[in-house]
Amino acid sequence: MASQYRKIGKNVRIHETAELNVEWLEIGSGTIIGAGVLIEGTKVIIGREAWLDRYAYIGGGSAFDPSSFLVAGDFLHMGRQSHINTARGVTIGDEFGCGVETKVFAHGAYLSELDGFPVKFAGNTIGDRVWLPNAWVNPGVTIGSDVVVGARSLVTSDLPGGCLAIGIPCKVVRQNCYPAKLTVEEKKEILERIVAEALEIALAKGVGNEATTCEIVADCASLLVSETVFDLEGRRITGKVAPWTEIIKNQLRRHGIRFKYGAVEGVYVSWEESGY
């Protein structure tokens, strides 16, 4: 691994086969970098609790140009063989799901521009809570927050926040649909399913017992897990850490409900308060 400046947070796990070759590198706490991952370039900043699966790739052609960078927020997820090209600057918010084989390109060039062939070098901006499951993004595209792009889509132009977009080229098929307003009954059905899944996991791990209680309260705004409160609207956790609460927390994460909280001396503390 080669780098002029490196700042690695707490509890970061980097597989021995991963290669990090970045002049300015910052990796947030709790990040996991899997086997065969390659990160290269002039400047790469990744937030907390990122997950880079096998053979995910940050960098590519022109990644060492002065104008190259990646700045990504918390909970970056890069699926297997996904690629964020940083020929020019790429800025990404929190909770970006870059699915399996998803590609984000900041340049496209091969044949002579003097002969009229298409050549483009331009950065990308992606907002908070964006999911690209096996999609491609062309250079110079801006994607707003709360956006879902259909699998196998090709994003060639900007997408507004809150939309669902699908196709080649990608077109907005529903506007202002995210986040959606669900009824209390719809939320209850979802939460009951999540809790049931968590209980099945707890029983399989030998954690399930009389203490594995989980009550849906406040019109589905909160979960009372034993004596610990998960505020689902404010995304706060108050109370003690236990194997059962950790299973609930992880199962909520699997359903896209993430909390910027960790365990400190047996209780849940926000990242901001703990300095995590």
N, C-alpha and C positions, 0 to 999 in steps of 0.2 A: 504494500500500500504506500502511495506517495502523495504527500500533501504539504503545502507550505503552512497552512493554518488548519487546525482541526479542533472542533469542539464537540465532544460526544457526551450526551446526557447519561442519566442513571439507567441501569438495567437495560442497556442496549445489547442485543445479541447479533453478532455478525458471523455468518458461517465462514469456515476456514477457506472455502473456495471462492468466496466473494472477492471482487477486485474493486478497490476504491482509489481512483487516481484523479484527485480534484485539488486545484490550487487553494481554494477556500471552501471548507466543508464544515457544515454544522448539522448534527443529527440529534433530534429531540429524544427525551427519555422514553423508555419503554418500546423503542422501535425494534423490529425484527427484520433482519436482512438475510434472505435465504441463499441456498446453494446456487452458485453460478451467476449471481447478480453482478452486474457491471455498472459502476457509477463513475463517470469521467466528466471533466470539463473545468471551466474557469471558476465558477461559483455555484455551489449547490447547498441550499438550506432546506432541510426537511423538518417539519414539526414533530410533535410528540405522538407516540403510539402508532407510528407508521408500520405497514406490513408490506414488504417487498418479496413476492413469491419467487420461485425458481426461475432464473434466467430473465428476470425483469432487467430493463436496460434504461439508464438515464445517460444521455450524451449523444454521441454520433458525430457526423461530419460537421466541422466548424465549431465543435464544442469548446475548443480552446481559444476562440476569438474573444477579444475584449468585451464584446457586447453579449456574450453568452452567459446565461444564468438560469437557474431554477430556484424559485422560492415557493415552497408548498407549505400549507398549513397543517394542522393536526389531523390525525386519522387518515393520512394518505394510504390508499390501498392500491397496490399494483399487482395484478394477476400474472400468472405464468406467461412469459415471453411478451409481456407488454413493453411498450417503448415510449418514453418521453424524450423527443429530440430537442436539443437545446442549442441549435445553431444560432438562434436569437433568444432573447429573454422570454421565459415562460413563468407566469404568475398564476398560482392555484390557491384557492381558499381551503377552508376546513372540509373534511369529509368528501374527498374526491375518490370515487370508485372507478379506477382505471382497470377494467376487466381483462380477462384472458385475451391475449393477442391484440388488445387495444393499442392504437398508435396515435400519438400526438406529434405532428411535424411542425417544426419552425423553419423549415426550408424545403424547397423542391427544385432540383436542378440536375441536369445531366447533359443535354444537347445545347448547342451554341445559341445564346440569346441574340447574337448578331444575325443569325439566320431565322429569327422569328420564333424560335422554340420557347415554350413557357419556362421561365425561371423566376422563383420568388424566394426571398429571404424576409421573414416577418415573424415576430413573436406571437404568442397566444396568451389570452387571459381567460381563466376559468373560475367561476364563482364558488360559493359554498354549496355543499350538498348537491353534487352533480354526479350522475352515474352514467358511465359509458361502458356497457357490456359488449365487448368485441366490436368496437366501432373505430373509425379512423377520422382524424381531424386534420384538415389542411392548414398550411401556414396562414398567419394573420387573422385567425378566427377568435372572436370573443363569445364566450358562453356565459350567460347570466347564472344566478343562483337558483337552486331548486329546479333542476332540469334533469330529465331522463331522455336518453337517446336510445332508440331501438338497436338491437343487435344487428351487426353487419351493415350498419349505416355509414355513409360517407358525408362528413360535415364539411361543406365548402364555403359556408357563409355564417354570419353571426346568428346566434340563437338567443331570444329574449328569456328573461327569468321566468320560472314557473311553468315552462312548457314541456310537452311531450313531442319529440321530433323523430321521424322515421324516414328511411329511404336512401336511394342513390340517385341524385344527390338528396341530402337530408332535407325534409320539409316539416314545418310545424303542423301537426295534426290536431293538437289541442292546446289552447292558450290558457294561461292563468289557472291551471289545474292542480298545481302543487305550490304549497302544501294544501291538501284537501281538508275540508271540514267534515269530520265524521260524527255521527250521532253517538250518544253515550252507549247505546246498545251495540253499535258496530265496534266501538273501542273495547267494550267488555268482552265481546266474542274473541277479539284478537288477543287481549291480555290473558283470558282464560286458556287459550291455546298455548301461549308462551309459557305460562306457569305450569301447565301440564307437561310440556316438553322438558322444562327444567326439573320437575319432580321425577320424571322418568330417568333423566341423567343422574340425579342425586341418588336415587335408589340403586342404579347400576354401580355407582361408585361407593355404595355403603354409607352415604351421608344421610339418606332419608330416614327420619325417625319422627317422634312426636314433636320435635322442635321445628320441623320443616313446614311451618305455616306461612301462608301468603294470602293476604286479604286485599281485595281491590276496594279502594275507598275514595271518597270525595268525587263522586261521579267520574270515576276512572282517571282522575288527575294524579293519583298516587297509588303506590303499592306499599303495604305494611308487611314487611318480610321479617318474621319473628318480632324483634323490637327495633328494626331498622326501617327508616322511611325512604322510599325512592320517589322523589318528586318528579313525575314524568313531564310536567309542563315546564317547570323551572330548571329541569335537568340537574337537580341537587340530590345528594344522599346524606342522610343524617343518622348516625348510629354506629353500632359495632360491626366489625368485619368478622364473618364466619364462613365456613365452607358453603353453607346453603346460600348466604347472601351473594357470595362470589359466583355461584352457579347462576343465580337469577341475573346478576349484573352482566355476565357473559352471554346469557341467552337473550337478554334485551339487546345487547350489542349486535348479535347475529341478525336481529330484526331491525337494525338501523337505529336503535335508541341508545345513544352513547352518552356517557357521563365523564366529565373532566375531573374525576375523583380517583384517589388511590388510598391504599392502606398505610396509616401512620400510627404505630404503637397500638394497633388493634381497633382503630376507629377510622371511618372514612373522612378524608380531608381533601378539599379542593386543590387542584394543581397550583393555583395561585397562592394559596395560604401555605402550602407545604414546600414551595420552591421546586417542585418535581420537574 
